[in-house]
Amino acid sequence: MYVPTLDGVTVGEVIARFRKEKGISQEVLSGLADIGRTHLSAIERGGRKPTLETFYRICCALDVKMETVIREIEKRI
């Protein structure tokens, strides 16, 4: 039986791509999203998966709709 899983590396890569396209450093994004820079770094490396709340904060800080980021993640999995 196939059980779909969400790859943390893919999530992190997509978030990092959006951040870089906006020209924002991890330090700035983490401050805007009110999360720790090391936490954001771990998410972008795929070491941690963001909670829905953290994902929402990151998307708001990037000024990107959650659905836009999710669609990009879905394209990659």
All heavy atoms as a GROMACS GRO file, in nm:
protein
  605
    1MET      N    1   0.084  -0.118   0.000
    1MET     CA    2   0.000   0.000   0.000
    1MET      C    3   0.088   0.125   0.000
    1MET      O    4   0.181   0.136   0.079
    1MET     CB    5  -0.088  -0.001   0.125
    1MET     CG    6  -0.177   0.119   0.134
    1MET     SD    7  -0.297   0.104   0.267
    1MET     CE    8  -0.219   0.208   0.388
    2TYR      N    9   0.059   0.217  -0.088
    2TYR     CA   10   0.135   0.341  -0.099
    2TYR      C   11   0.087   0.441   0.006
    2TYR      O   12  -0.031   0.469   0.016
    2TYR     CB   13   0.119   0.401  -0.239
    2TYR     CG   14   0.180   0.538  -0.253
    2TYR    CD1   15   0.317   0.556  -0.253
    2TYR    CD2   16   0.099   0.650  -0.263
    2TYR    CE1   17   0.374   0.682  -0.264
    2TYR    CE2   18   0.154   0.777  -0.275
    2TYR     CZ   19   0.292   0.792  -0.275
    2TYR     OH   20   0.348   0.917  -0.286
    3VAL      N   21   0.181   0.494   0.082
    3VAL     CA   22   0.150   0.598   0.179
    3VAL      C   23   0.230   0.722   0.139
    3VAL      O   24   0.352   0.722   0.148
    3VAL     CB   25   0.188   0.554   0.323
    3VAL    CG1   26   0.159   0.665   0.422
    3VAL    CG2   27   0.116   0.426   0.361
    4PRO      N   28   0.160   0.826   0.092
    4PRO     CA   29   0.233   0.946   0.049
    4PRO      C   30   0.299   1.016   0.168
    4PRO      O   31   0.244   1.018   0.278
    4PRO     CB   32   0.124   1.034  -0.013
    4PRO     CG   33  -0.004   0.985   0.044
    4PRO     CD   34   0.016   0.840   0.078
    5THR      N   35   0.418   1.067   0.143
    5THR     CA   36   0.488   1.141   0.247
    5THR      C   37   0.535   1.274   0.190
    5THR      O   38   0.558   1.287   0.070
    5THR     CB   39   0.611   1.063   0.299
    5THR    OG1   40   0.698   1.035   0.190
    5THR    CG2   41   0.570   0.934   0.366
    6LEU      N   42   0.548   1.369   0.277
    6LEU     CA   43   0.594   1.502   0.238
    6LEU      C   44   0.742   1.511   0.272
    6LEU      O   45   0.780   1.503   0.388
    6LEU     CB   46   0.514   1.609   0.312
    6LEU     CG   47   0.541   1.754   0.273
    6LEU    CD1   48   0.514   1.775   0.124
    6LEU    CD2   49   0.453   1.845   0.354
    7ASP      N   50   0.823   1.526   0.171
    7ASP     CA   51   0.968   1.530   0.187
    7ASP      C   52   1.010   1.667   0.241
    7ASP      O   53   0.986   1.770   0.178
    7ASP     CB   54   1.032   1.503   0.051
    7ASP     CG   55   1.181   1.512   0.052
    7ASP    OD1   56   1.243   1.499   0.160
    7ASP    OD2   57   1.239   1.534  -0.056
    8GLY      N   58   1.074   1.668   0.357
    8GLY     CA   59   1.119   1.792   0.419
    8GLY      C   60   1.219   1.869   0.335
    8GLY      O   61   1.222   1.992   0.336
    9VAL      N   62   1.304   1.797   0.261
    9VAL     CA   63   1.404   1.862   0.177
    9VAL      C   64   1.336   1.943   0.066
    9VAL      O   65   1.373   2.057   0.039
    9VAL     CB   66   1.503   1.759   0.117
    9VAL    CG1   67   1.595   1.825   0.017
    9VAL    CG2   68   1.583   1.693   0.229
   10THR      N   69   1.234   1.886   0.006
   10THR     CA   70   1.160   1.956  -0.100
   10THR      C   71   1.093   2.082  -0.045
   10THR      O   72   1.101   2.189  -0.106
   10THR     CB   73   1.055   1.863  -0.164
   10THR    OG1   74   1.121   1.748  -0.216
   10THR    CG2   75   0.979   1.933  -0.274
   11VAL      N   76   1.030   2.069   0.070
   11VAL     CA   77   0.965   2.185   0.133
   11VAL      C   78   1.068   2.294   0.156
   11VAL      O   79   1.047   2.411   0.122
   11VAL     CB   80   0.897   2.145   0.265
   11VAL    CG1   81   0.846   2.268   0.340
   11VAL    CG2   82   0.783   2.047   0.241
   12GLY      N   83   1.181   2.257   0.213
   12GLY     CA   84   1.286   2.354   0.242
   12GLY      C   85   1.343   2.420   0.118
   12GLY      O   86   1.367   2.541   0.117
   13GLU      N   87   1.364   2.341   0.013
   13GLU     CA   88   1.417   2.396  -0.111
   13GLU      C   89   1.322   2.498  -0.172
   13GLU      O   90   1.365   2.601  -0.224
   13GLU     CB   91   1.445   2.283  -0.211
   13GLU     CG   92   1.566   2.200  -0.176
   13GLU     CD   93   1.585   2.081  -0.269
   13GLU    OE1   94   1.492   2.049  -0.349
   13GLU    OE2   95   1.692   2.018  -0.262
   14VAL      N   96   1.193   2.469  -0.166
   14VAL     CA   97   1.094   2.561  -0.223
   14VAL      C   98   1.090   2.690  -0.142
   14VAL      O   99   1.089   2.800  -0.200
   14VAL     CB  100   0.955   2.493  -0.231
   14VAL    CG1  101   0.847   2.595  -0.267
   14VAL    CG2  102   0.957   2.380  -0.333
   15ILE      N  103   1.089   2.679  -0.011
   15ILE     CA  104   1.089   2.799   0.073
   15ILE      C  105   1.215   2.881   0.046
   15ILE      O  106   1.207   3.004   0.029
   15ILE     CB  107   1.078   2.761   0.222
   15ILE    CG1  108   0.937   2.708   0.252
   15ILE    CG2  109   1.112   2.880   0.312
   15ILE    CD1  110   0.919   2.647   0.389
   16ALA      N  111   1.329   2.815   0.038
   16ALA     CA  112   1.456   2.886   0.012
   16ALA      C  113   1.452   2.955  -0.125
   16ALA      O  114   1.501   3.068  -0.139
   16ALA     CB  115   1.573   2.789   0.019
   17ARG      N  116   1.394   2.889  -0.222
   17ARG     CA  117   1.384   2.950  -0.356
   17ARG      C  118   1.302   3.078  -0.354
   17ARG      O  119   1.342   3.180  -0.409
   17ARG     CB  120   1.324   2.851  -0.456
   17ARG     CG  121   1.344   2.900  -0.600
   17ARG     CD  122   1.257   2.829  -0.699
   17ARG     NE  123   1.144   2.920  -0.724
   17ARG     CZ  124   1.021   2.882  -0.753
   17ARG    NH1  125   0.991   2.757  -0.762
   17ARG    NH2  126   0.926   2.970  -0.774
   18PHE      N  127   1.187   3.073  -0.288
   18PHE     CA  128   1.104   3.192  -0.278
   18PHE      C  129   1.178   3.302  -0.203
   18PHE      O  130   1.171   3.419  -0.241
   18PHE     CB  131   0.970   3.161  -0.210
   18PHE     CG  132   0.866   3.106  -0.304
   18PHE    CD1  133   0.848   2.970  -0.317
   18PHE    CD2  134   0.786   3.191  -0.379
   18PHE    CE1  135   0.752   2.918  -0.403
   18PHE    CE2  136   0.690   3.140  -0.466
   18PHE     CZ  137   0.674   3.003  -0.478
   19ARG      N  138   1.248   3.266  -0.097
   19ARG     CA  139   1.323   3.365  -0.019
   19ARG      C  140   1.430   3.432  -0.105
   19ARG      O  141   1.444   3.554  -0.107
   19ARG     CB  142   1.388   3.299   0.104
   19ARG     CG  143   1.475   3.395   0.184
   19ARG     CD  144   1.539   3.327   0.302
   19ARG     NE  145   1.626   3.217   0.267
   19ARG     CZ  146   1.749   3.229   0.218
   19ARG    NH1  147   1.801   3.349   0.195
   19ARG    NH2  148   1.822   3.123   0.192
   20LYS      N  149   1.504   3.351  -0.178
   20LYS     CA  150   1.612   3.404  -0.262
   20LYS      C  151   1.558   3.490  -0.376
   20LYS      O  152   1.617   3.592  -0.410
   20LYS     CB  153   1.698   3.290  -0.317
   20LYS     CG  154   1.780   3.223  -0.208
   20LYS     CD  155   1.849   3.098  -0.258
   20LYS     CE  156   1.921   3.026  -0.145
   20LYS     NZ  157   1.976   2.897  -0.188
   21GLU      N  158   1.444   3.450  -0.432
   21GLU     CA  159   1.382   3.530  -0.539
   21GLU      C  160   1.341   3.668  -0.488
   21GLU      O  161   1.342   3.765  -0.563
   21GLU     CB  162   1.260   3.458  -0.596
   21GLU     CG  163   1.295   3.343  -0.688
   21GLU     CD  164   1.172   3.269  -0.739
   21GLU    OE1  165   1.057   3.303  -0.700
   21GLU    OE2  166   1.191   3.174  -0.817
   22LYS      N  167   1.304   3.675  -0.361
   22LYS     CA  168   1.267   3.803  -0.300
   22LYS      C  169   1.389   3.883  -0.257
   22LYS      O  170   1.376   3.998  -0.217
   22LYS     CB  171   1.177   3.780  -0.178
   22LYS     CG  172   1.043   3.718  -0.210
   22LYS     CD  173   0.946   3.822  -0.256
   22LYS     CE  174   0.808   3.758  -0.279
   22LYS     NZ  175   0.706   3.856  -0.305
   23GLY      N  176   1.506   3.820  -0.260
   23GLY     CA  177   1.628   3.888  -0.220
   23GLY      C  178   1.638   3.911  -0.070
   23GLY      O  179   1.694   4.012  -0.026
   24ILE      N  180   1.582   3.819   0.006
   24ILE     CA  181   1.578   3.831   0.152
   24ILE      C  182   1.674   3.730   0.214
   24ILE      O  183   1.676   3.614   0.174
   24ILE     CB  184   1.435   3.808   0.205
   24ILE    CG1  185   1.337   3.907   0.144
   24ILE    CG2  186   1.430   3.815   0.356
   24ILE    CD1  187   1.192   3.879   0.176
   25SER      N  188   1.750   3.772   0.313
   25SER     CA  189   1.839   3.679   0.384
   25SER      C  190   1.758   3.596   0.484
   25SER      O  191   1.645   3.630   0.519
   25SER     CB  192   1.946   3.758   0.460
   25SER     OG  193   1.888   3.829   0.568
   26GLN      N  194   1.818   3.486   0.528
   26GLN     CA  195   1.754   3.405   0.632
   26GLN      C  196   1.731   3.487   0.758
   26GLN      O  197   1.628   3.473   0.823
   26GLN     CB  198   1.840   3.283   0.666
   26GLN     CG  199   1.835   3.173   0.565
   26GLN     CD  200   1.914   3.050   0.609
   26GLN    OE1  201   1.996   3.056   0.700
   26GLN    NE2  202   1.886   2.939   0.545
   27GLU      N  203   1.827   3.572   0.790
   27GLU     CA  204   1.817   3.656   0.909
   27GLU      C  205   1.694   3.747   0.902
   27GLU      O  206   1.616   3.757   0.997
   27GLU     CB  207   1.943   3.741   0.925
   27GLU     CG  208   1.952   3.817   1.054
   27GLU     CD  209   1.978   3.728   1.175
   27GLU    OE1  210   2.050   3.628   1.162
   27GLU    OE2  211   1.925   3.760   1.282
   28VAL      N  212   1.675   3.811   0.788
   28VAL     CA  213   1.561   3.902   0.771
   28VAL      C  214   1.430   3.824   0.770
   28VAL      O  215   1.334   3.860   0.839
   28VAL     CB  216   1.576   3.986   0.642
   28VAL    CG1  217   1.448   4.063   0.610
   28VAL    CG2  218   1.693   4.082   0.655
   29LEU      N  219   1.425   3.715   0.694
   29LEU     CA  220   1.301   3.637   0.686
   29LEU      C  221   1.263   3.580   0.822
   29LEU      O  222   1.146   3.585   0.861
   29LEU     CB  223   1.314   3.523   0.584
   29LEU     CG  224   1.190   3.434   0.570
   29LEU    CD1  225   1.067   3.516   0.533
   29LEU    CD2  226   1.215   3.324   0.469
   30SER      N  227   1.358   3.529   0.895
   30SER     CA  228   1.326   3.472   1.026
   30SER      C  229   1.272   3.581   1.119
   30SER      O  230   1.180   3.556   1.197
   30SER     CB  231   1.448   3.402   1.088
   30SER     OG  232   1.553   3.493   1.112
   31GLY      N  233   1.328   3.702   1.110
   31GLY     CA  234   1.276   3.812   1.190
   31GLY      C  235   1.135   3.850   1.151
   31GLY      O  236   1.048   3.870   1.237
   32LEU      N  237   1.109   3.860   1.022
   32LEU     CA  238   0.975   3.894   0.974
   32LEU      C  239   0.872   3.787   1.011
   32LEU      O  240   0.756   3.817   1.037
   32LEU     CB  241   0.976   3.914   0.822
   32LEU     CG  242   1.052   4.035   0.770
   32LEU    CD1  243   1.063   4.029   0.618
   32LEU    CD2  244   0.985   4.164   0.814
   33ALA      N  245   0.916   3.661   1.010
   33ALA     CA  246   0.826   3.549   1.041
   33ALA      C  247   0.820   3.519   1.190
   33ALA      O  248   0.741   3.434   1.233
   33ALA     CB  249   0.870   3.425   0.965
   34ASP      N  250   0.903   3.587   1.269
   34ASP     CA  251   0.910   3.567   1.414
   34ASP      C  252   0.945   3.423   1.451
   34ASP      O  253   0.882   3.360   1.536
   34ASP     CB  254   0.779   3.610   1.481
   34ASP     CG  255   0.795   3.627   1.632
   34ASP    OD1  256   0.907   3.659   1.677
   34ASP    OD2  257   0.696   3.608   1.705
   35ILE      N  258   1.044   3.370   1.380
   35ILE     CA  259   1.100   3.238   1.414
   35ILE      C  260   1.252   3.254   1.423
   35ILE      O  261   1.307   3.349   1.371
   35ILE     CB  262   1.062   3.129   1.312
   35ILE    CG1  263   1.116   3.163   1.172
   35ILE    CG2  264   0.912   3.109   1.307
   35ILE    CD1  265   1.095   3.052   1.070
   36GLY      N  266   1.317   3.159   1.487
   36GLY     CA  267   1.462   3.166   1.498
   36GLY      C  268   1.531   3.142   1.365
   36GLY      O  269   1.483   3.065   1.281
   37ARG      N  270   1.646   3.208   1.344
   37ARG     CA  271   1.719   3.190   1.219
   37ARG      C  272   1.766   3.046   1.206
   37ARG      O  273   1.763   2.988   1.097
   37ARG     CB  274   1.838   3.285   1.209
   37ARG     CG  275   1.893   3.290   1.066
   37ARG     CD  276   2.038   3.326   1.055
   37ARG     NE  277   2.126   3.243   1.133
   37ARG     CZ  278   2.169   3.120   1.097
   37ARG    NH1  279   2.128   3.064   0.986
   37ARG    NH2  280   2.251   3.054   1.174
   38THR      N  281   1.810   2.985   1.315
   38THR     CA  282   1.856   2.845   1.307
   38THR      C  283   1.739   2.752   1.274
   38THR      O  284   1.757   2.652   1.206
   38THR     CB  285   1.926   2.800   1.436
   38THR    OG1  286   1.840   2.821   1.547
   38THR    CG2  287   2.055   2.876   1.458
   39HIS      N  288   1.619   2.786   1.322
   39HIS     CA  289   1.500   2.707   1.289
   39HIS      C  290   1.472   2.717   1.139
   39HIS      O  291   1.448   2.616   1.072
   39HIS     CB  292   1.382   2.757   1.371
   39HIS     CG  293   1.258   2.675   1.357
   39HIS    ND1  294   1.139   2.709   1.414
   39HIS    CD2  295   1.232   2.559   1.290
   39HIS    CE1  296   1.046   2.620   1.383
   39HIS    NE2  297   1.100   2.529   1.307
   40LEU      N  298   1.475   2.840   1.086
   40LEU     CA  299   1.454   2.860   0.942
   40LEU      C  300   1.560   2.787   0.861
   40LEU      O  301   1.530   2.721   0.762
   40LEU     CB  302   1.454   3.008   0.906
   40LEU     CG  303   1.440   3.040   0.757
   40LEU    CD1  304   1.308   2.987   0.701
   40LEU    CD2  305   1.453   3.190   0.733
   41SER      N  306   1.684   2.794   0.904
   41SER     CA  307   1.792   2.726   0.835
   41SER      C  308   1.768   2.575   0.832
   41SER      O  309   1.786   2.509   0.729
   41SER     CB  310   1.925   2.756   0.904
   41SER     OG  311   2.030   2.685   0.844
   42ALA      N  312   1.724   2.519   0.945
   42ALA     CA  313   1.695   2.375   0.951
   42ALA      C  314   1.580   2.339   0.858
   42ALA      O  315   1.582   2.233   0.793
   42ALA     CB  316   1.662   2.334   1.095
   43ILE      N  317   1.479   2.425   0.848
   43ILE     CA  318   1.367   2.401   0.757
   43ILE      C  319   1.417   2.402   0.613
   43ILE      O  320   1.385   2.312   0.534
   43ILE     CB  321   1.256   2.506   0.778
   43ILE    CG1  322   1.187   2.486   0.913
   43ILE    CG2  323   1.154   2.501   0.663
   43ILE    CD1  324   1.094   2.600   0.954
   44GLU      N  325   1.496   2.502   0.578
   44GLU     CA  326   1.545   2.512   0.440
   44GLU      C  327   1.638   2.396   0.402
   44GLU      O  328   1.643   2.358   0.286
   44GLU     CB  329   1.616   2.646   0.419
   44GLU     CG  330   1.519   2.763   0.414
   44GLU     CD  331   1.584   2.892   0.367
   44GLU    OE1  332   1.707   2.894   0.341
   44GLU    OE2  333   1.512   2.992   0.356
   45ARG      N  334   1.709   2.341   0.497
   45ARG     CA  335   1.796   2.225   0.470
   45ARG      C  336   1.719   2.094   0.468
   45ARG      O  337   1.772   1.991   0.428
   45ARG     CB  338   1.906   2.216   0.576
   45ARG     CG  339   2.014   2.319   0.567
   45ARG     CD  340   2.133   2.287   0.659
   45ARG     NE  341   2.095   2.231   0.788
   45ARG     CZ  342   2.064   2.301   0.897
   45ARG    NH1  343   2.065   2.434   0.893
   45ARG    NH2  344   2.031   2.242   1.009
   46GLY      N  345   1.594   2.097   0.516
   46GLY     CA  346   1.514   1.976   0.520
   46GLY      C  347   1.530   1.899   0.649
   46GLY      O  348   1.475   1.789   0.663
   47GLY      N  349   1.600   1.956   0.745
   47GLY     CA  350   1.620   1.890   0.873
   47GLY      C  351   1.497   1.895   0.962
   47GLY      O  352   1.480   1.810   1.049
   48ARG      N  353   1.413   1.993   0.938
   48ARG     CA  354   1.288   2.006   1.013
   48ARG      C  355   1.177   2.044   0.916
   48ARG      O  356   1.199   2.116   0.820
   48ARG     CB  357   1.299   2.116   1.118
   48ARG     CG  358   1.401   2.084   1.226
   48ARG     CD  359   1.401   2.188   1.334
   48ARG     NE  360   1.278   2.173   1.414
   48ARG     CZ  361   1.253   2.244   1.522
   48ARG    NH1  362   1.338   2.336   1.562
   48ARG    NH2  363   1.142   2.227   1.590
   49LYS      N  364   1.058   1.994   0.946
   49LYS     CA  365   0.941   2.033   0.868
   49LYS      C  366   0.867   2.140   0.948
   49LYS      O  367   0.848   2.126   1.068
   49LYS     CB  368   0.848   1.913   0.846
   49LYS     CG  369   0.903   1.810   0.752
   49LYS     CD  370   0.802   1.697   0.734
   49LYS     CE  371   0.860   1.583   0.657
   49LYS     NZ  372   0.766   1.470   0.650
   50PRO      N  373   0.824   2.247   0.880
   50PRO     CA  374   0.754   2.352   0.954
   50PRO      C  375   0.613   2.308   0.993
   50PRO      O  376   0.548   2.232   0.921
   50PRO     CB  377   0.747   2.466   0.853
   50PRO     CG  378   0.752   2.400   0.720
   50PRO     CD  379   0.839   2.278   0.739
   51THR      N  380   0.568   2.356   1.109
   51THR     CA  381   0.428   2.336   1.145
   51THR      C  382   0.345   2.423   1.050
   51THR      O  383   0.398   2.509   0.980
   51THR     CB  384   0.400   2.381   1.289
   51THR    OG1  385   0.426   2.521   1.300
   51THR    CG2  386   0.485   2.303   1.389
   52LEU      N  387   0.216   2.403   1.052
   52LEU     CA  388   0.129   2.484   0.967
   52LEU      C  389   0.139   2.631   1.006
   52LEU      O  390   0.143   2.719   0.920
   52LEU     CB  391  -0.016   2.435   0.978
   52LEU     CG  392  -0.117   2.498   0.883
   52LEU    CD1  393  -0.075   2.480   0.738
   52LEU    CD2  394  -0.254   2.439   0.908
   53GLU      N  395   0.147   2.659   1.136
   53GLU     CA  396   0.161   2.797   1.184
   53GLU      C  397   0.290   2.860   1.133
   53GLU      O  398   0.291   2.973   1.084
   53GLU     CB  399   0.158   2.800   1.337
   53GLU     CG  400   0.183   2.938   1.396
   53GLU     CD  401   0.070   3.037   1.372
   53GLU    OE1  402  -0.044   2.994   1.350
   53GLU    OE2  403   0.096   3.158   1.374
   54THR      N  404   0.401   2.786   1.144
   54THR     CA  405   0.530   2.837   1.097
   54THR      C  406   0.529   2.857   0.947
   54THR      O  407   0.579   2.957   0.896
   54THR     CB  408   0.644   2.743   1.140
   54THR    OG1  409   0.645   2.734   1.282
   54THR    CG2  410   0.779   2.792   1.090
   55PHE      N  411   0.471   2.762   0.874
   55PHE     CA  412   0.460   2.774   0.729
   55PHE      C  413   0.380   2.899   0.692
   55PHE      O  414   0.419   2.975   0.603
   55PHE     CB  415   0.393   2.648   0.672
   55PHE     CG  416   0.388   2.642   0.523
   55PHE    CD1  417   0.502   2.618   0.449
   55PHE    CD2  418   0.268   2.661   0.455
   55PHE    CE1  419   0.498   2.613   0.309
   55PHE    CE2  420   0.262   2.655   0.317
   55PHE     CZ  421   0.378   2.631   0.245
   56TYR      N  422   0.272   2.924   0.764
   56TYR     CA  423   0.189   3.043   0.740
   56TYR      C  424   0.270   3.170   0.765
   56TYR      O  425   0.267   3.263   0.685
   56TYR     CB  426   0.065   3.039   0.830
   56TYR     CG  427  -0.020   3.162   0.820
   56TYR    CD1  428  -0.098   3.186   0.706
   56TYR    CD2  429  -0.024   3.254   0.924
   56TYR    CE1  430  -0.177   3.299   0.697
   56TYR    CE2  431  -0.103   3.368   0.915
   56TYR     CZ  432  -0.179   3.390   0.801
   56TYR     OH  433  -0.256   3.503   0.791
   57ARG      N  434   0.344   3.173   0.874
   57ARG     CA  435   0.426   3.290   0.906
   57ARG      C  436   0.531   3.316   0.799
   57ARG      O  437   0.556   3.431   0.761
   57ARG     CB  438   0.496   3.272   1.041
   57ARG     CG  439   0.406   3.280   1.159
   57ARG     CD  440   0.488   3.262   1.283
   57ARG     NE  441   0.407   3.253   1.401
   57ARG     CZ  442   0.457   3.250   1.523
   57ARG    NH1  443   0.587   3.254   1.543
   57ARG    NH2  444   0.377   3.242   1.627
   58ILE      N  445   0.595   3.210   0.752
   58ILE     CA  446   0.697   3.225   0.648
   58ILE      C  447   0.634   3.280   0.520
   58ILE      O  448   0.688   3.372   0.458
   58ILE     CB  449   0.769   3.091   0.622
   58ILE    CG1  450   0.856   3.054   0.743
   58ILE    CG2  451   0.853   3.096   0.495
   58ILE    CD1  452   0.910   2.911   0.739
   59CYS      N  453   0.522   3.225   0.480
   59CYS     CA  454   0.454   3.270   0.358
   59CYS      C  455   0.412   3.416   0.371
   59CYS      O  456   0.430   3.496   0.277
   59CYS     CB  457   0.334   3.182   0.327
   59CYS     SG  458   0.380   3.016   0.273
   60CYS      N  459   0.357   3.455   0.487
   60CYS     CA  460   0.318   3.594   0.508
   60CYS      C  461   0.440   3.686   0.501
   60CYS      O  462   0.435   3.792   0.439
   60CYS     CB  463   0.249   3.610   0.643
   60CYS     SG  464   0.081   3.543   0.647
   61ALA      N  465   0.550   3.643   0.563
   61ALA     CA  466   0.672   3.723   0.562
   61ALA      C  467   0.727   3.738   0.421
   61ALA      O  468   0.786   3.841   0.387
   61ALA     CB  469   0.776   3.661   0.655
   62LEU      N  470   0.706   3.637   0.337
   62LEU     CA  471   0.751   3.642   0.199
   62LEU      C  472   0.651   3.714   0.108
   62LEU      O  473   0.678   3.738  -0.009
   62LEU     CB  474   0.773   3.500   0.145
   62LEU     CG  475   0.893   3.425   0.199
   62LEU    CD1  476   0.887   3.278   0.158
   62LEU    CD2  477   1.022   3.488   0.150
   63ASP      N  478   0.534   3.744   0.163
   63ASP     CA  479   0.425   3.805   0.087
   63ASP      C  480   0.386   3.717  -0.032
   63ASP      O  481   0.370   3.763  -0.145
   63ASP     CB  482   0.462   3.947   0.040
   63ASP     CG  483   0.340   4.026  -0.008
   63ASP    OD1  484   0.229   4.000   0.040
   63ASP    OD2  485   0.358   4.111  -0.098
   64VAL      N  486   0.374   3.587  -0.002
   64VAL     CA  487   0.335   3.487  -0.101
   64VAL      C  488   0.222   3.404  -0.040
   64VAL      O  489   0.228   3.366   0.076
   64VAL     CB  490   0.454   3.394  -0.136
   64VAL    CG1  491   0.411   3.285  -0.232
   64VAL    CG2  492   0.570   3.472  -0.192
   65LYS      N  493   0.119   3.379  -0.118
   65LYS     CA  494   0.008   3.297  -0.068
   65LYS      C  495   0.056   3.155  -0.040
   65LYS      O  496   0.138   3.100  -0.115
   65LYS     CB  497  -0.106   3.292  -0.170
   65LYS     CG  498  -0.179   3.423  -0.184
   65LYS     CD  499  -0.296   3.407  -0.277
   65LYS     CE  500  -0.374   3.536  -0.287
   65LYS     NZ  501  -0.493   3.521  -0.369
   66MET      N  502   0.003   3.096   0.067
   66MET     CA  503   0.040   2.959   0.101
   66MET      C  504   0.014   2.865  -0.016
   66MET      O  505   0.095   2.777  -0.043
   66MET     CB  506  -0.038   2.911   0.224
   66MET     CG  507   0.007   2.975   0.354
   66MET     SD  508  -0.097   2.930   0.495
   66MET     CE  509  -0.063   2.756   0.508
   67GLU      N  510  -0.097   2.885  -0.084
   67GLU     CA  511  -0.132   2.797  -0.195
   67GLU      C  512  -0.028   2.800  -0.306
   67GLU      O  513  -0.002   2.699  -0.370
   67GLU     CB  514  -0.270   2.829  -0.250
   67GLU     CG  515  -0.279   2.964  -0.321
   67GLU     CD  516  -0.418   2.996  -0.370
   67GLU    OE1  517  -0.499   3.041  -0.288
   67GLU    OE2  518  -0.445   2.975  -0.489
   68THR      N  519   0.035   2.915  -0.326
   68THR     CA  520   0.139   2.927  -0.428
   68THR      C  521   0.260   2.842  -0.392
   68THR      O  522   0.314   2.770  -0.476
   68THR     CB  523   0.181   3.075  -0.444
   68THR    OG1  524   0.065   3.152  -0.476
   68THR    CG2  525   0.286   3.092  -0.552
   69VAL      N  526   0.299   2.848  -0.267
   69VAL     CA  527   0.413   2.768  -0.220
   69VAL      C  528   0.378   2.620  -0.223
   69VAL      O  529   0.457   2.537  -0.269
   69VAL     CB  530   0.457   2.813  -0.080
   69VAL    CG1  531   0.575   2.729  -0.031
   69VAL    CG2  532   0.493   2.961  -0.078
   70ILE      N  533   0.258   2.586  -0.180
   70ILE     CA  534   0.214   2.446  -0.179
   70ILE      C  535   0.209   2.390  -0.321
   70ILE      O  536   0.251   2.276  -0.345
   70ILE     CB  537   0.079   2.431  -0.108
   70ILE    CG1  538   0.098   2.456   0.042
   70ILE    CG2  539   0.018   2.293  -0.132
   70ILE    CD1  540  -0.030   2.471   0.121
   71ARG      N  541   0.161   2.468  -0.414
   71ARG     CA  542   0.157   2.422  -0.554
   71ARG      C  543   0.298   2.390  -0.605
   71ARG      O  544   0.318   2.292  -0.677
   71ARG     CB  545   0.091   2.525  -0.645
   71ARG     CG  546  -0.058   2.523  -0.637
   71ARG     CD  547  -0.120   2.604  -0.749
   71ARG     NE  548  -0.264   2.598  -0.737
   71ARG     CZ  549  -0.343   2.703  -0.723
   71ARG    NH1  550  -0.293   2.824  -0.723
   71ARG    NH2  551  -0.473   2.689  -0.713
   72GLU      N  552   0.394   2.474  -0.570
   72GLU     CA  553   0.532   2.451  -0.613
   72GLU      C  554   0.586   2.324  -0.548
   72GLU      O  555   0.657   2.246  -0.612
   72GLU     CB  556   0.619   2.572  -0.578
   72GLU     CG  557   0.759   2.562  -0.633
   72GLU     CD  558   0.767   2.550  -0.785
   72GLU    OE1  559   0.682   2.607  -0.856
   72GLU    OE2  560   0.859   2.479  -0.832
   73ILE      N  561   0.554   2.303  -0.422
   73ILE     CA  562   0.598   2.180  -0.353
   73ILE      C  563   0.536   2.059  -0.422
   73ILE      O  564   0.604   1.960  -0.450
   73ILE     CB  565   0.558   2.184  -0.204
   73ILE    CG1  566   0.641   2.291  -0.131
   73ILE    CG2  567   0.579   2.048  -0.139
   73ILE    CD1  568   0.590   2.325   0.009
   74GLU      N  569   0.407   2.068  -0.453
   74GLU     CA  570   0.337   1.955  -0.517
   74GLU      C  571   0.394   1.924  -0.654
   74GLU      O  572   0.397   1.808  -0.695
   74GLU     CB  573   0.187   1.983  -0.527
   74GLU     CG  574   0.118   1.973  -0.393
   74GLU     CD  575  -0.031   2.002  -0.402
   74GLU    OE1  576  -0.074   2.087  -0.484
   74GLU    OE2  577  -0.106   1.938  -0.326
   75LYS      N  578   0.440   2.025  -0.728
   75LYS     CA  579   0.500   2.001  -0.858
   75LYS      C  580   0.626   1.916  -0.846
   75LYS      O  581   0.660   1.840  -0.937
   75LYS     CB  582   0.540   2.134  -0.925
   75LYS     CG  583   0.427   2.212  -0.981
   75LYS     CD  584   0.483   2.340  -1.045
   75LYS     CE  585   0.375   2.438  -1.079
   75LYS     NZ  586   0.430   2.565  -1.129
   76ARG      N  587   0.694   1.930  -0.733
   76ARG     CA  588   0.823   1.862  -0.714
   76ARG      C  589   0.811   1.723  -0.654
   76ARG      O  590   0.909   1.649  -0.653
   76ARG     CB  591   0.914   1.947  -0.628
   76ARG     CG  592   0.952   2.078  -0.694
   76ARG     CD  593   1.039   2.158  -0.602
   76ARG     NE  594   1.076   2.285  -0.662
   76ARG     CZ  595   1.194   2.340  -0.647
   76ARG    NH1  596   1.287   2.281  -0.575
   76ARG    NH2  597   1.220   2.455  -0.703
   77ILE      N  598   0.695   1.690  -0.599
   77ILE     CA  599   0.682   1.556  -0.537
   77ILE      C  600   0.598   1.462  -0.620
   77ILE      O  601   0.546   1.494  -0.719
   77ILE     CB  602   0.626   1.563  -0.393
   77ILE    CG1  603   0.490   1.632  -0.387
   77ILE    CG2  604   0.723   1.630  -0.301
   77ILE    CD1  605   0.426   1.628  -0.251
   0.00000   0.00000   0.00000
